[in-house]
Amino acid sequence: MKESKPLFTNDLFKQAVALLLALVAIQSTVLGFWKGQVVHEMNVRQRFTLQNQVQSNLTKNIGQVKTSAYLKVYERWLEMNTIANQEFESGDEEAAQRYWWIADRVLANLSPVMVPPYFNFYESGASGEFMPPDFLAYESDTYITSTALNNERVVNNNQVYEQLKSKRVRFTDLAIVLAIGLFLLGNSLKISAVPRSVMASFGLAIIIYSLAQMVIVQ
């Protein structure tokens, strides 16, 4: 009756594989930590994107409502001035003064667009025509610029999110590759002769490849 041989006949090989298995464990730990960081950053980017979208829409909507209201104030101001001029031309100076007072003392104070730098009653164009309030400059100062900036932030956050998503997928793929390397190294301990060396060599190659790819992706 033949005696059973020990499972490991080469202590040096056993020690080398043990070191490789330890390296796989370290790689897996680092890979899991890096992947966790990526997922956290993805969540942060999603939150920033949502926040910027809400701010952009809210700022734009409020700005448009205000501009519409101030435009109505300006239209009423024009109406009061037109009536005042008509009363003045008809000889009723007292009535004209009342309408001018409503236009300049009441209506003009209801809108920030009715004062400099957006409007100057005494300013005229190059050909002498009446210059209305610069509503476009007011919109730019109050919400157009900030809305455009928030929209740009949304685009940038989406781009970074897609890059992080790709990075997360690469880390997941590397985790699968490491599992294959772990499988090969583990099986190399159960067999002997040439197949053992082949499996260990493939496992070592996978470990080196995974390590290089982890650094590159990170």
Summary of the structure (lengths in Angstrom):
residues: 218
radius of gyration: 37.8
end to end distance: 57.3
largest distance: 136.9
contacts: 595
relative contact order: 0.14
helix: 82%
strand: 1%
